[in-house]
Amino acid sequence: MLHDKLLMSLCINKAWESQTLTLPNPAVAAMVVDQNGQILSLASHQKSGLPHAEVLALKEAYFTLTNDERIQKITDSKALHDFLSANHNEIFHNCSIYVTLEPCTHYGKTPPCAMLLKTLSPKRVIIGALEHTHNKGGKEILKAQNIEVVSEICKEQCQDLLFPFIRYQNQKKFNLFKIAQRLNGDYKSGAISSHEARIFTHKQRSISNQILISQNTLIADDPLLDSRFATEPFLQKQPCIGILTKNKDSLAKTYKIFENKREVLLHTHTPILQEGFNIIEGGWKLFQSFKEQIDLLLVHISPTLRENANQYGFNYNGKILHHQRIGEDVILWIKNS
């Protein structure tokens, strides 16, 4: 049981790397482990409509076990299902499959993972959280195939992972507030996030329905608010922009976001957020305006300080060596870079 929890925790961490990027799908990760306990693959679902975590993990594990390069060229989910079903030769028979969410049973944008696992017939399938949507029933399908199924391993952490997905399903929308700040809480001293953090933010923007900022942010930063750093498989689209302003007429149209015929909505009162994935970016005063509507707060912390931007009055560039949760707190281990 302890070994299963340790391996499931690796899957959970992997799934968080794609959190919200898979909406309206859940963030899920899967792992394939051989009979000797060696990890053959670890993968997470990347984007709605693309192969699920189990399929990506099985693809990687298949190549590791066979060195069959044909599978490397396949990216379509159904094609991967068909290839693995036709060519597995029982190589997964002694393997264990770990997955943070019960394998799906519904044929939607992709074929059902439970049916693929039934065909491949691994020795064990270890599940984190059980499905409660139309996709439930994978556990029973696998058990009927005489596959050993262990469920609800690290159940609470896997349920936490599903929070954005469940909110989206129940409300038809998910509202995320994102703020980037330095070690002392400064969020006004120019660009703060690292390049990797910007890529993640721009991926989020690329699948969002709307981004909201305040007039203060517009005036101070003149942001582009686009998704130019988004990488494949995400498109570099320009999301709809909303600006919270006290006076629509006083807002000059010379800012960057008004270029290229972008859809920009001006709000003189805090708007009720509509359906879809809404991102609000800004400082704590803006958060206060929206706090009753916010589903999840995402804080990017840069291990840096900037001279003249705070009372400390000096520059510091740190490197995060490790982060961990203690109780309700998160602690960062930082060294001078």
N, C-alpha and C positions, 0 to 999 in steps of 0.2 A: 504493500500500500504506500509506504514512504517513497519508494522508487517511482511509483506511478505519479505521486504528487510532484516530485521534483521534475519529472519530464513534462507534466502538464503545465507547470509554472513556466517552463521555457516556451511552450505554445502560447500561453497567455501573454507573455512579454512580446512575442512576435506579432500577435494579433493587434496589440495596442499600437504598433508601428503604422497600421493602416486604419486606425480609428477615425470614423466619420467619412473617410475616403470611399468607403463601400456603400454608403447610403444610396438608395433605400434598403440595401442589404445589410446584414449584420457583419461586424468585423470578426473573422474566424481564422484560426490557424490550425495546422495539422502537422503531424510528425510520423515518420515511418521508422521503426526500430527493428533490427534483425534479431534472430534468436539468441545472439550473444550479447545483446544489450547495446549494440553499436547503433548510433543515430545515422540513418541513411539519408534523411532529408528533413527539412523544416521549412514550411512555406505558409504564407497567409494569402487570403483572398485580397485581390488588389483593387477591383473596381466592379460595380454592378454590370452584369452581362458577360463578364469574363469568367474563366474557369474558377471553380470553388477551391478552397484551401486543400481539401482532400485530393482533388485531381492534380493540383500542382505538386503536392508532396509525393504522390504516387509516380508522377512523371519523372521527377528528380531521382527518386529511389530506383525506378526501373532502369534509368540510364546508368546509375551507379552500379547496379547489379549485372547489367548486360553489356554495357558499352555500345548499345545499339543507337547509332546516331540518327536514325530515322525519326525518333520521337522528338528530338531537339527542334525539328523544323515545324512541329505541329503546335499551333496556338489556339485553335478553335476548340471549345469545350466538348462538343459532341464528337469531333474527330478524335480527341484524346480518349474519350470514353470508348469509342469503337476500337481504337488501336490497342489500348490496354486490355480490353475484353478479348480481342483476337490473338494477342501475342504474349500474354502473361506467363503461360507455361507453368503455372503454379509456383512462381518464384516468391510470391508473397505468403505462401501457405504457412510458414513458420514465423511470420512477422507480426508485430503489434502496431496498430494504428492509433495514434492519439489525436483527438480532435476536440476543440473547446466547445463545440455545439453539436448536438445529435445530427448525424447525416440526414440530408433532406430526402424527401420522398416524392416531391411534386415536380412535374416536368414543366418548367417555365422557360426562361431565357437559356437555361442550361439543363441537361439531363439530371435525373436524381442520383446523388452520390451513394445513397443506400443501396441502390440496385447495382451500381458498379462494384461496391465492396462485397455484395452478395456473390457476384460473379468471380471476383478475385479470391474470395474466401481466405482472408488472413486468419491467423490463430486467435488473435484477440483484438477487440476494438474498445478503447478506453475513452469515455465521453465525459466532458465537463458538465455543461448545462443541457437539460432536456428541452426539446422543442415544445412550444405550446400554440403554434400556428398551424395552418393547413399542411405544413411540412412535417408534422410529428408522425411517429410510427417507425422511424428508421431502426430503433432499438429492437423492436419486435421482428422486423424483416431479417435482421442479422442473426438473432437468436434462432429463428426458424431454420436458418442455414447451418445450425450447430456451431456458430462462431461464439466464442466466449465474449460476453459484453460486460464491462464494468462501467457503471454510470455514476454521475454526480461526484466526480473527483474534482476537488477545488471548486465546488459548486458556487460558493459565494463570489469568488473572484471572476468566475466565468459569467455569472449573472451580471456583475458590474460591467463587464465588457459589452454586454448586450444593451446597456441602458439607452444609448442614443437610438439604436434600432427600435426598441420597444416604444420609446417616446414618439418616434417618427410614425410607427404603425398606429398608435393610439390617437395621435393628434393630427396626423397628416402633415406634420411639420416638426422641425427640430431647430431650436434657437441656441446658437453658440456665441458666447462673448469671448473675444480674444484680446489679450493685452500683453505687450512685450515690455519688460523693464529690467533695469540694472540691479546690482546687489542692494543698493540703498533705496530701491523703489522708484528711481528716476525713470520716467518713460517719455521725456520731452527732449532729449538731447540727440536728435537726429536718428539715423538708422541704428538699430540695436541688435536685431537678430542675426545669427550666423547665416552663411549661405545655405547650409543644409536645412535650417529652420525655415528660411524663406521658401525653399522648394516645397516643403510640406505645406506651408501656408498657401502657396499659389496653387497647389493641387486641390486644397480645400475650396479655394475660390472658384476653381474651374468647374466644380460640380454644384456650386451654390446657386440658389435662385436670386439672392439679393445680398448685397453688402451695405451695411449702414455705418455712417460715421457722423461726427458732430461738425458744425461749422468751424469750431475752434481747431479741430484736427485738419480740416481743409486749409484754413488760413496758415496754420503753423507749418504744415508739412507739404502742402500741394501734392498729395500722393497720386500715383497713377491708378492704384487699386485694380490692376489687371492680373493676369495669371501668366506673365511672360516667362517665369522660371519653372513652370510646370513641365514635368518630363513625361515621356510615354509611360502608360497608355492614356494620359490625360491631355485633353485639348487645351490650347492656350486661348481660351475664349475670354470675352470681356463681360463680366456679370453686370446685372442691373445695379445701379448705385442709388442709395437713399441718403439724404443729408438732413440732419436735424438742425433747423435754423430758426432764429427768432423773427427774422424779416426776410422773406423771399426776395424782395425788391432790392435789398442792399447787397445781395450776393453777386459779385462780378462773375461774368462768364469767361474769364480769362484763365481759369484753372485747368490743369491738364485733363481732368476727368470729363470736361465738357467737349473735348476734342473727339474727332472720329465718330461723330453722331452717336455717342453713347446715350443709353437710356438713363437719365438722372431724374430722380423724384425728390422734390423739396418738401419737407415736413415742418410745419410750425409748431406742431404738438407731437409728443411721443406717439408714434404710430402703433397700431395693433399689428403684430407681425403676421403675415399671410402664410399660406401653405408652402411647403418645401423646406429647403435647407437655408436658413438665414444666418448670416455671420455679421456680428456687430464688432467693430474694431475701434478702440479708443482708450480713454483714460477712465479713472474711477468716477468722475462726475457723470459721464455718459452711462457707465454701468448702473449708477444709482437710478437713472431715468428708466432703464429697462429691466431692473433686477427682478421684478415680479413676472416677467415673461421669459427670463433666461433659464434654459434647461441645463446648460453646462458652461462653466467658466474655465477657460484655458489660459493659463499664465505661462508665458515664455520668460525664463529668467536668464539673462546674460551674466556671466561671471566677470563683469567689468564695472568700472567707475569712470566718470569723465570729469575733467577739470572744468570749473566754472558752471557745471550743471547741477551741483549739489554743494552742501555745506562742507564736504570733505576736501574739496579743492585740489584733487590730484588725479592723474590717470592710473588705471590699473587694468591689466588684461590677464584674466585667469583662465584656467583650464579645469573643467569638471572631471575629476577622476572617477567619481562614483556618486550615485544618488540612491537613497533608500527611504522607505517609509517607516517612521516610528510613531506608533499610535495614529493620531490624526495629522501628524506633521510629516513634512518631507525635508530631509537634510541633504546638503550637498557637500562633498569633499572636493576642495578646490586648491590648486597650486598655481603659483605664478608662471604664466606661459612664457 
